[in-house]
């Protein structure tokens, strides 16, 4: 069974999952997703919005 510290860390990872996904995908709005998740994620609806936003299309920069 997980102890208190391990459970807390696991909960934080799950809570900030949208931010982690945005970082891994190189999303242009990672900081805005972080703020949405931080300020509204506790509502559940805000967390879902941040999660969906983290999966939205990202613009690839074209090399000239």
Secondary structure, 3 states (H helix, E strand, C coil): CCCHHHHHHHHHHHHCHHHHHHHHHCCCCHHHHHHHHHHHHHHCHHHHHHHHHHCCCCCCCCCC
